[in-house]
Amino acid sequence: MDERKSGRRVTEEFKVEAVKLVTERGHPVAEVAARLGVSTYSLYGWIKR
């Protein structure tokens, strides 16, 4: 769920940890996004930053 659609704001720490699950631990983006309740679009954006 995209944070803009839900109105929910996530912390920078949450974003960093989500990115680490993908980049350091090798989990698929779709799996991490679903587990954390964010969109894959948001997660890809955090990774890009």
mmCIF file of the N, C-alpha and C atoms, coordinates in Angstrom:
data_MODEL
# 
_entry.id   MODEL 
# 
loop_
_atom_site.group_PDB 
_atom_site.id 
_atom_site.type_symbol 
_atom_site.label_atom_id 
_atom_site.label_alt_id 
_atom_site.label_comp_id 
_atom_site.label_asym_id 
_atom_site.label_entity_id 
_atom_site.label_seq_id 
_atom_site.pdbx_PDB_ins_code 
_atom_site.Cartn_x 
_atom_site.Cartn_y 
_atom_site.Cartn_z 
_atom_site.occupancy 
_atom_site.B_iso_or_equiv 
_atom_site.pdbx_formal_charge 
_atom_site.auth_seq_id 
_atom_site.auth_comp_id 
_atom_site.auth_asym_id 
_atom_site.auth_atom_id 
_atom_site.pdbx_PDB_model_num 
ATOM 1   N N  . MET A 1 1  ? 0.854  -1.179  0.000  1.00 0.00 ? 1  MET A N  1 
ATOM 2   C CA . MET A 1 1  ? 0.000  0.000   0.000  1.00 0.00 ? 1  MET A CA 1 
ATOM 3   C C  . MET A 1 1  ? 0.893  1.233   0.000  1.00 0.00 ? 1  MET A C  1 
ATOM 4   N N  . ASP A 1 2  ? 0.656  2.076   -0.940 1.00 0.00 ? 2  ASP A N  1 
ATOM 5   C CA . ASP A 1 2  ? 1.462  3.287   -1.091 1.00 0.00 ? 2  ASP A CA 1 
ATOM 6   C C  . ASP A 1 2  ? 1.187  4.217   0.080  1.00 0.00 ? 2  ASP A C  1 
ATOM 7   N N  . GLU A 1 3  ? 2.252  4.771   0.643  1.00 0.00 ? 3  GLU A N  1 
ATOM 8   C CA . GLU A 1 3  ? 2.081  5.618   1.822  1.00 0.00 ? 3  GLU A CA 1 
ATOM 9   C C  . GLU A 1 3  ? 1.213  6.838   1.531  1.00 0.00 ? 3  GLU A C  1 
ATOM 10  N N  . ARG A 1 4  ? 1.194  7.324   0.291  1.00 0.00 ? 4  ARG A N  1 
ATOM 11  C CA . ARG A 1 4  ? 0.351  8.476   -0.029 1.00 0.00 ? 4  ARG A CA 1 
ATOM 12  C C  . ARG A 1 4  ? -1.116 8.093   -0.049 1.00 0.00 ? 4  ARG A C  1 
ATOM 13  N N  . LYS A 1 5  ? -1.425 6.890   -0.513 1.00 0.00 ? 5  LYS A N  1 
ATOM 14  C CA . LYS A 1 5  ? -2.815 6.450   -0.554 1.00 0.00 ? 5  LYS A CA 1 
ATOM 15  C C  . LYS A 1 5  ? -3.360 6.213   0.849  1.00 0.00 ? 5  LYS A C  1 
ATOM 16  N N  . SER A 1 6  ? -2.547 5.619   1.703  1.00 0.00 ? 6  SER A N  1 
ATOM 17  C CA . SER A 1 6  ? -3.026 5.270   3.037  1.00 0.00 ? 6  SER A CA 1 
ATOM 18  C C  . SER A 1 6  ? -2.943 6.444   4.010  1.00 0.00 ? 6  SER A C  1 
ATOM 19  N N  . GLY A 1 7  ? -2.116 7.452   3.662  1.00 0.00 ? 7  GLY A N  1 
ATOM 20  C CA . GLY A 1 7  ? -1.916 8.558   4.573  1.00 0.00 ? 7  GLY A CA 1 
ATOM 21  C C  . GLY A 1 7  ? -0.939 8.223   5.675  1.00 0.00 ? 7  GLY A C  1 
ATOM 22  N N  . ARG A 1 8  ? -0.435 6.998   5.651  1.00 0.00 ? 8  ARG A N  1 
ATOM 23  C CA . ARG A 1 8  ? 0.518  6.549   6.679  1.00 0.00 ? 8  ARG A CA 1 
ATOM 24  C C  . ARG A 1 8  ? 1.914  7.022   6.307  1.00 0.00 ? 8  ARG A C  1 
ATOM 25  N N  . ARG A 1 9  ? 2.599  7.575   7.265  1.00 0.00 ? 9  ARG A N  1 
ATOM 26  C CA . ARG A 1 9  ? 3.975  8.015   7.049  1.00 0.00 ? 9  ARG A CA 1 
ATOM 27  C C  . ARG A 1 9  ? 4.889  6.988   7.679  1.00 0.00 ? 9  ARG A C  1 
ATOM 28  N N  . VAL A 1 10 ? 5.959  6.668   6.988  1.00 0.00 ? 10 VAL A N  1 
ATOM 29  C CA . VAL A 1 10 ? 6.910  5.720   7.553  1.00 0.00 ? 10 VAL A CA 1 
ATOM 30  C C  . VAL A 1 10 ? 8.198  6.458   7.869  1.00 0.00 ? 10 VAL A C  1 
ATOM 31  N N  . THR A 1 11 ? 8.897  5.976   8.882  1.00 0.00 ? 11 THR A N  1 
ATOM 32  C CA . THR A 1 11 ? 10.117 6.645   9.310  1.00 0.00 ? 11 THR A CA 1 
ATOM 33  C C  . THR A 1 11 ? 11.269 6.309   8.369  1.00 0.00 ? 11 THR A C  1 
ATOM 34  N N  . GLU A 1 12 ? 12.277 7.128   8.422  1.00 0.00 ? 12 GLU A N  1 
ATOM 35  C CA . GLU A 1 12 ? 13.478 6.886   7.627  1.00 0.00 ? 12 GLU A CA 1 
ATOM 36  C C  . GLU A 1 12 ? 14.120 5.561   8.040  1.00 0.00 ? 12 GLU A C  1 
ATOM 37  N N  . GLU A 1 13 ? 14.076 5.259   9.322  1.00 0.00 ? 13 GLU A N  1 
ATOM 38  C CA . GLU A 1 13 ? 14.634 3.997   9.816  1.00 0.00 ? 13 GLU A CA 1 
ATOM 39  C C  . GLU A 1 13 ? 13.902 2.795   9.212  1.00 0.00 ? 13 GLU A C  1 
ATOM 40  N N  . PHE A 1 14 ? 12.583 2.880   9.120  1.00 0.00 ? 14 PHE A N  1 
ATOM 41  C CA . PHE A 1 14 ? 11.779 1.820   8.513  1.00 0.00 ? 14 PHE A CA 1 
ATOM 42  C C  . PHE A 1 14 ? 12.215 1.602   7.065  1.00 0.00 ? 14 PHE A C  1 
ATOM 43  N N  . LYS A 1 15 ? 12.399 2.704   6.337  1.00 0.00 ? 15 LYS A N  1 
ATOM 44  C CA . LYS A 1 15 ? 12.806 2.622   4.935  1.00 0.00 ? 15 LYS A CA 1 
ATOM 45  C C  . LYS A 1 15 ? 14.186 1.984   4.798  1.00 0.00 ? 15 LYS A C  1 
ATOM 46  N N  . VAL A 1 16 ? 15.119 2.390   5.650  1.00 0.00 ? 16 VAL A N  1 
ATOM 47  C CA . VAL A 1 16 ? 16.483 1.843   5.607  1.00 0.00 ? 16 VAL A CA 1 
ATOM 48  C C  . VAL A 1 16 ? 16.457 0.341   5.864  1.00 0.00 ? 16 VAL A C  1 
ATOM 49  N N  . GLU A 1 17 ? 15.686 -0.079  6.858  1.00 0.00 ? 17 GLU A N  1 
ATOM 50  C CA . GLU A 1 17 ? 15.606 -1.508  7.175  1.00 0.00 ? 17 GLU A CA 1 
ATOM 51  C C  . GLU A 1 17 ? 14.963 -2.291  6.028  1.00 0.00 ? 17 GLU A C  1 
ATOM 52  N N  . ALA A 1 18 ? 13.941 -1.718  5.408  1.00 0.00 ? 18 ALA A N  1 
ATOM 53  C CA . ALA A 1 18 ? 13.289 -2.382  4.275  1.00 0.00 ? 18 ALA A CA 1 
ATOM 54  C C  . ALA A 1 18 ? 14.274 -2.554  3.120  1.00 0.00 ? 18 ALA A C  1 
ATOM 55  N N  . VAL A 1 19 ? 15.043 -1.514  2.832  1.00 0.00 ? 19 VAL A N  1 
ATOM 56  C CA . VAL A 1 19 ? 16.035 -1.570  1.758  1.00 0.00 ? 19 VAL A CA 1 
ATOM 57  C C  . VAL A 1 19 ? 17.100 -2.620  2.065  1.00 0.00 ? 19 VAL A C  1 
ATOM 58  N N  . LYS A 1 20 ? 17.513 -2.706  3.320  1.00 0.00 ? 20 LYS A N  1 
ATOM 59  C CA . LYS A 1 20 ? 18.525 -3.702  3.711  1.00 0.00 ? 20 LYS A CA 1 
ATOM 60  C C  . LYS A 1 20 ? 18.035 -5.121  3.484  1.00 0.00 ? 20 LYS A C  1 
ATOM 61  N N  . LEU A 1 21 ? 16.738 -5.361  3.717  1.00 0.00 ? 21 LEU A N  1 
ATOM 62  C CA . LEU A 1 21 ? 16.196 -6.700  3.490  1.00 0.00 ? 21 LEU A CA 1 
ATOM 63  C C  . LEU A 1 21 ? 16.379 -7.128  2.033  1.00 0.00 ? 21 LEU A C  1 
ATOM 64  N N  . VAL A 1 22 ? 16.293 -6.170  1.132  1.00 0.00 ? 22 VAL A N  1 
ATOM 65  C CA . VAL A 1 22 ? 16.452 -6.467  -0.293 1.00 0.00 ? 22 VAL A CA 1 
ATOM 66  C C  . VAL A 1 22 ? 17.920 -6.491  -0.692 1.00 0.00 ? 22 VAL A C  1 
ATOM 67  N N  . THR A 1 23 ? 18.650 -5.452  -0.335 1.00 0.00 ? 23 THR A N  1 
ATOM 68  C CA . THR A 1 23 ? 20.020 -5.295  -0.845 1.00 0.00 ? 23 THR A CA 1 
ATOM 69  C C  . THR A 1 23 ? 21.049 -6.143  -0.120 1.00 0.00 ? 23 THR A C  1 
ATOM 70  N N  . GLU A 1 24 ? 20.884 -6.331  1.182  1.00 0.00 ? 24 GLU A N  1 
ATOM 71  C CA . GLU A 1 24 ? 21.881 -7.077  1.941  1.00 0.00 ? 24 GLU A CA 1 
ATOM 72  C C  . GLU A 1 24 ? 21.495 -8.533  2.170  1.00 0.00 ? 24 GLU A C  1 
ATOM 73  N N  . ARG A 1 25 ? 20.211 -8.778  2.309  1.00 0.00 ? 25 ARG A N  1 
ATOM 74  C CA . ARG A 1 25 ? 19.764 -10.146 2.615  1.00 0.00 ? 25 ARG A CA 1 
ATOM 75  C C  . ARG A 1 25 ? 19.231 -10.882 1.404  1.00 0.00 ? 25 ARG A C  1 
ATOM 76  N N  . GLY A 1 26 ? 19.024 -10.162 0.306  1.00 0.00 ? 26 GLY A N  1 
ATOM 77  C CA . GLY A 1 26 ? 18.629 -10.811 -0.940 1.00 0.00 ? 26 GLY A CA 1 
ATOM 78  C C  . GLY A 1 26 ? 17.173 -11.212 -1.063 1.00 0.00 ? 26 GLY A C  1 
ATOM 79  N N  . HIS A 1 27 ? 16.312 -10.646 -0.228 1.00 0.00 ? 27 HIS A N  1 
ATOM 80  C CA . HIS A 1 27 ? 14.887 -10.957 -0.335 1.00 0.00 ? 27 HIS A CA 1 
ATOM 81  C C  . HIS A 1 27 ? 14.297 -10.250 -1.551 1.00 0.00 ? 27 HIS A C  1 
ATOM 82  N N  . PRO A 1 28 ? 13.333 -10.875 -2.232 1.00 0.00 ? 28 PRO A N  1 
ATOM 83  C CA . PRO A 1 28 ? 12.685 -10.228 -3.390 1.00 0.00 ? 28 PRO A CA 1 
ATOM 84  C C  . PRO A 1 28 ? 11.915 -8.975  -2.972 1.00 0.00 ? 28 PRO A C  1 
ATOM 85  N N  . VAL A 1 29 ? 11.945 -7.965  -3.827 1.00 0.00 ? 29 VAL A N  1 
ATOM 86  C CA . VAL A 1 29 ? 11.252 -6.703  -3.543 1.00 0.00 ? 29 VAL A CA 1 
ATOM 87  C C  . VAL A 1 29 ? 9.768  -6.947  -3.281 1.00 0.00 ? 29 VAL A C  1 
ATOM 88  N N  . ALA A 1 30 ? 9.124  -7.746  -4.120 1.00 0.00 ? 30 ALA A N  1 
ATOM 89  C CA . ALA A 1 30 ? 7.684  -7.982  -3.966 1.00 0.00 ? 30 ALA A CA 1 
ATOM 90  C C  . ALA A 1 30 ? 7.368  -8.630  -2.615 1.00 0.00 ? 30 ALA A C  1 
ATOM 91  N N  . GLU A 1 31 ? 8.219  -9.542  -2.181 1.00 0.00 ? 31 GLU A N  1 
ATOM 92  C CA . GLU A 1 31 ? 8.001  -10.229 -0.900 1.00 0.00 ? 31 GLU A CA 1 
ATOM 93  C C  . GLU A 1 31 ? 8.144  -9.256  0.273  1.00 0.00 ? 31 GLU A C  1 
ATOM 94  N N  . VAL A 1 32 ? 9.190  -8.448  0.243  1.00 0.00 ? 32 VAL A N  1 
ATOM 95  C CA . VAL A 1 32 ? 9.428  -7.477  1.320  1.00 0.00 ? 32 VAL A CA 1 
ATOM 96  C C  . VAL A 1 32 ? 8.295  -6.452  1.356  1.00 0.00 ? 32 VAL A C  1 
ATOM 97  N N  . ALA A 1 33 ? 7.909  -5.947  0.195  1.00 0.00 ? 33 ALA A N  1 
ATOM 98  C CA . ALA A 1 33 ? 6.841  -4.947  0.128  1.00 0.00 ? 33 ALA A CA 1 
ATOM 99  C C  . ALA A 1 33 ? 5.540  -5.513  0.702  1.00 0.00 ? 33 ALA A C  1 
ATOM 100 N N  . ALA A 1 34 ? 5.201  -6.733  0.307  1.00 0.00 ? 34 ALA A N  1 
ATOM 101 C CA . ALA A 1 34 ? 3.959  -7.346  0.792  1.00 0.00 ? 34 ALA A CA 1 
ATOM 102 C C  . ALA A 1 34 ? 4.018  -7.561  2.303  1.00 0.00 ? 34 ALA A C  1 
ATOM 103 N N  . ARG A 1 35 ? 5.141  -8.047  2.780  1.00 0.00 ? 35 ARG A N  1 
ATOM 104 C CA . ARG A 1 35 ? 5.282  -8.335  4.212  1.00 0.00 ? 35 ARG A CA 1 
ATOM 105 C C  . ARG A 1 35 ? 5.181  -7.053  5.039  1.00 0.00 ? 35 ARG A C  1 
ATOM 106 N N  . LEU A 1 36 ? 5.724  -5.953  4.522  1.00 0.00 ? 36 LEU A N  1 
ATOM 107 C CA . LEU A 1 36 ? 5.739  -4.705  5.281  1.00 0.00 ? 36 LEU A CA 1 
ATOM 108 C C  . LEU A 1 36 ? 4.524  -3.825  5.007  1.00 0.00 ? 36 LEU A C  1 
ATOM 109 N N  . GLY A 1 37 ? 3.721  -4.199  4.028  1.00 0.00 ? 37 GLY A N  1 
ATOM 110 C CA . GLY A 1 37 ? 2.514  -3.430  3.739  1.00 0.00 ? 37 GLY A CA 1 
ATOM 111 C C  . GLY A 1 37 ? 2.767  -2.139  2.991  1.00 0.00 ? 37 GLY A C  1 
ATOM 112 N N  . VAL A 1 38 ? 3.791  -2.138  2.126  1.00 0.00 ? 38 VAL A N  1 
ATOM 113 C CA . VAL A 1 38 ? 4.068  -0.971  1.282  1.00 0.00 ? 38 VAL A CA 1 
ATOM 114 C C  . VAL A 1 38 ? 4.023  -1.411  -0.175 1.00 0.00 ? 38 VAL A C  1 
ATOM 115 N N  . SER A 1 39 ? 3.944  -0.469  -1.080 1.00 0.00 ? 39 SER A N  1 
ATOM 116 C CA . SER A 1 39 ? 3.919  -0.832  -2.490 1.00 0.00 ? 39 SER A CA 1 
ATOM 117 C C  . SER A 1 39 ? 5.326  -1.139  -2.990 1.00 0.00 ? 39 SER A C  1 
ATOM 118 N N  . THR A 1 40 ? 5.393  -1.958  -4.031 1.00 0.00 ? 40 THR A N  1 
ATOM 119 C CA . THR A 1 40 ? 6.697  -2.232  -4.638 1.00 0.00 ? 40 THR A CA 1 
ATOM 120 C C  . THR A 1 40 ? 7.256  -0.939  -5.221 1.00 0.00 ? 40 THR A C  1 
ATOM 121 N N  . TYR A 1 41 ? 6.375  -0.070  -5.707 1.00 0.00 ? 41 TYR A N  1 
ATOM 122 C CA . TYR A 1 41 ? 6.800  1.220   -6.262 1.00 0.00 ? 41 TYR A CA 1 
ATOM 123 C C  . TYR A 1 41 ? 7.538  2.036   -5.199 1.00 0.00 ? 41 TYR A C  1 
ATOM 124 N N  . SER A 1 42 ? 6.988  2.090   -3.999 1.00 0.00 ? 42 SER A N  1 
ATOM 125 C CA . SER A 1 42 ? 7.625  2.835   -2.905 1.00 0.00 ? 42 SER A CA 1 
ATOM 126 C C  . SER A 1 42 ? 8.967  2.223   -2.558 1.00 0.00 ? 42 SER A C  1 
ATOM 127 N N  . LEU A 1 43 ? 9.005  0.912   -2.445 1.00 0.00 ? 43 LEU A N  1 
ATOM 128 C CA . LEU A 1 43 ? 10.228 0.228   -2.056 1.00 0.00 ? 43 LEU A CA 1 
ATOM 129 C C  . LEU A 1 43 ? 11.316 0.421   -3.104 1.00 0.00 ? 43 LEU A C  1 
ATOM 130 N N  . TYR A 1 44 ? 10.971 0.320   -4.369 1.00 0.00 ? 44 TYR A N  1 
ATOM 131 C CA . TYR A 1 44 ? 11.964 0.573   -5.418 1.00 0.00 ? 44 TYR A CA 1 
ATOM 132 C C  . TYR A 1 44 ? 12.501 2.004   -5.332 1.00 0.00 ? 44 TYR A C  1 
ATOM 133 N N  . GLY A 1 45 ? 11.627 2.948   -5.000 1.00 0.00 ? 45 GLY A N  1 
ATOM 134 C CA . GLY A 1 45 ? 12.063 4.336   -4.841 1.00 0.00 ? 45 GLY A CA 1 
ATOM 135 C C  . GLY A 1 45 ? 13.056 4.508   -3.702 1.00 0.00 ? 45 GLY A C  1 
ATOM 136 N N  . TRP A 1 46 ? 12.793 3.821   -2.603 1.00 0.00 ? 46 TRP A N  1 
ATOM 137 C CA . TRP A 1 46 ? 13.714 3.898   -1.451 1.00 0.00 ? 46 TRP A CA 1 
ATOM 138 C C  . TRP A 1 46 ? 15.054 3.289   -1.804 1.00 0.00 ? 46 TRP A C  1 
ATOM 139 N N  . ILE A 1 47 ? 15.026 2.193   -2.553 1.00 0.00 ? 47 ILE A N  1 
ATOM 140 C CA . ILE A 1 47 ? 16.264 1.532   -2.961 1.00 0.00 ? 47 ILE A CA 1 
ATOM 141 C C  . ILE A 1 47 ? 17.078 2.453   -3.877 1.00 0.00 ? 47 ILE A C  1 
ATOM 142 N N  . LYS A 1 48 ? 16.384 3.109   -4.780 1.00 0.00 ? 48 LYS A N  1 
ATOM 143 C CA . LYS A 1 48 ? 17.042 4.013   -5.734 1.00 0.00 ? 48 LYS A CA 1 
ATOM 144 C C  . LYS A 1 48 ? 17.754 5.150   -5.013 1.00 0.00 ? 48 LYS A C  1 
ATOM 145 N N  . ARG A 1 49 ? 17.133 5.644   -3.929 1.00 0.00 ? 49 ARG A N  1 
ATOM 146 C CA . ARG A 1 49 ? 17.745 6.737   -3.156 1.00 0.00 ? 49 ARG A CA 1 
ATOM 147 C C  . ARG A 1 49 ? 18.928 6.224   -2.393 1.00 0.00 ? 49 ARG A C  1 
# 
